[in-house]
């Protein structure tokens, strides 16, 4: 009789312990370990290269740099796919730059840089160009979208970056 009672007590204690472990794992997953969207900060677009040629014909080459800072808040790495950065001048796309795929470590911050060659002909053809030249300011905006997943969980996430001025 005592053996059956001890066996029953042991089974109840083991069941309670297993239940508490599963409950703790579920609480940790939904609070601390839940995959989160990485924080994205798009920095200002800056001019990295201006080249003016006058011979044999007048030509202007303009290269802009766009940096994106990604803060991975997850306890797992974040792997993102190949993507592009778009540069706009008054709503018209004037440049596209590829951004290579990469991985950001767990709880790490990384700066993703890209250089964009601007189609100067589209900028000059814009009806706001002359006014902007007279005011001394050309306002470009950038837009990027990064799609990736938190690894090793392979949970799909998509991040849309805000336009920057």
C-alpha positions in Angstrom: 0.0 0.0 0.0 2.8 2.4 0.9 4.5 1.7 -2.5 1.3 2.6 -4.4 0.9 5.8 -2.4 4.6 6.8 -3.0 4.2 6.0 -6.7 1.1 8.1 -6.9 2.8 11.0 -5.1 5.8 10.7 -7.4 3.6 10.8 -10.5 1.6 13.8 -9.3 4.8 15.7 -8.4 6.4 14.8 -11.8 3.2 15.9 -13.6 3.1 19.2 -11.7 6.8 19.9 -12.3 6.4 19.1 -16.1 3.4 21.4 -16.2 5.3 24.2 -14.5 8.2 23.8 -16.9 5.9 24.0 -19.9 4.1 27.0 -18.5 7.4 28.7 -17.8 8.6 28.0 -21.4 5.4 29.4 -22.9 5.6 32.5 -20.7 9.2 33.1 -21.7 8.4 32.6 -25.4 5.5 35.1 -25.5 7.3 37.7 -23.4 11.1 37.6 -23.7 11.9 35.3 -26.7 9.0 36.3 -29.0 10.5 37.5 -32.4 10.2 41.3 -32.7 10.5 43.6 -35.6 14.0 45.1 -35.8 14.1 48.8 -35.3 14.9 50.7 -38.5 16.4 54.2 -38.7 17.0 55.7 -42.1 19.6 58.4 -42.0 19.7 61.5 -44.3 20.7 61.1 -47.9 24.0 62.7 -48.5 26.1 63.6 -51.6 29.1 61.3 -52.0 30.3 62.3 -55.4 29.7 65.1 -58.0 31.4 65.0 -61.3 30.9 67.6 -64.0 32.4 67.1 -67.5 32.3 69.8 -70.1 34.1 68.0 -73.0 33.0 66.6 -75.5 29.5 67.3 -74.1 28.2 68.7 -70.8 27.5 65.8 -68.4 26.9 65.7 -64.7 27.2 62.5 -62.6 25.8 62.6 -59.1 26.2 59.8 -56.5 24.2 59.8 -53.3 24.8 57.8 -50.2 21.9 56.3 -48.2 22.5 54.6 -44.9 20.0 52.5 -42.9 20.7 51.5 -39.3 19.0 48.3 -38.3 18.8 47.3 -34.6 18.0 43.6 -34.1 16.3 43.3 -30.8 15.8 39.6 -31.0 17.7 36.9 -29.1 18.3 35.2 -32.5 20.0 36.6 -35.7 18.1 38.4 -38.4 18.8 37.4 -42.0 17.6 39.7 -44.8 17.3 39.2 -48.5 18.7 41.2 -51.4 16.8 44.5 -51.7 17.0 47.9 -53.3 17.1 51.5 -52.1 15.2 54.0 -54.2 15.9 57.7 -54.4 13.1 60.1 -55.3 13.1 63.8 -56.3 9.7 65.4 -55.8 8.0 62.0 -56.1 9.9 60.9 -59.3 12.3 57.9 -59.0 15.7 59.1 -60.0 18.0 56.3 -58.7 18.0 52.7 -57.6 20.8 50.9 -55.7 21.0 47.3 -54.9 21.6 46.3 -51.3 23.2 42.9 -50.8 21.7 40.2 -48.5 23.2 39.9 -45.1 22.7 38.8 -41.5 22.6 40.8 -38.3 23.6 39.1 -35.1 21.4 38.6 -32.1 20.8 41.9 -30.2 23.2 43.7 -32.5 23.0 47.0 -34.5 24.3 47.2 -38.1 24.6 50.1 -40.6 23.7 49.1 -44.1 25.1 51.5 -46.7 24.4 52.0 -50.4 25.5 54.3 -53.1 23.0 55.5 -55.7 23.9 56.9 -59.1 21.3 59.6 -59.8 19.7 60.0 -63.2 20.5 63.7 -63.5 18.4 64.0 -66.7 15.3 63.1 -64.7 16.2 65.6 -62.0 16.8 68.5 -64.5 13.5 67.7 -66.4 11.5 68.0 -63.2 9.4 71.2 -63.0 10.7 72.0 -59.5 14.4 71.8 -60.4 14.9 75.5 -61.3 13.1 76.7 -58.2 15.2 74.3 -56.0 18.4 75.6 -57.6 17.4 79.2 -56.9 16.7 78.4 -53.3 19.9 76.4 -53.0 18.4 73.1 -51.9 17.7 69.9 -53.8 15.5 67.7 -51.6 15.8 64.0 -52.2 13.9 61.2 -50.4 14.9 57.6 -50.0 12.8 54.4 -49.5 13.9 50.9 -48.8 12.1 47.7 -47.9 13.9 44.9 -46.2 12.4 41.4 -46.0 13.9 38.7 -43.9 13.5 36.2 -41.1 14.7 35.7 -37.6 17.0 32.7 -37.6 17.1 29.9 -36.4 13.3 30.0 -35.9 12.8 30.8 -39.6 9.8 33.1 -38.7 9.1 35.4 -41.7 9.1 39.1 -41.0 8.8 42.1 -43.3 10.0 45.6 -42.5 9.0 48.7 -44.4 11.3 51.7 -44.0 9.9 55.2 -43.7 10.7 57.7 -46.4 13.4 60.2 -45.3 14.0 63.7 -46.5 
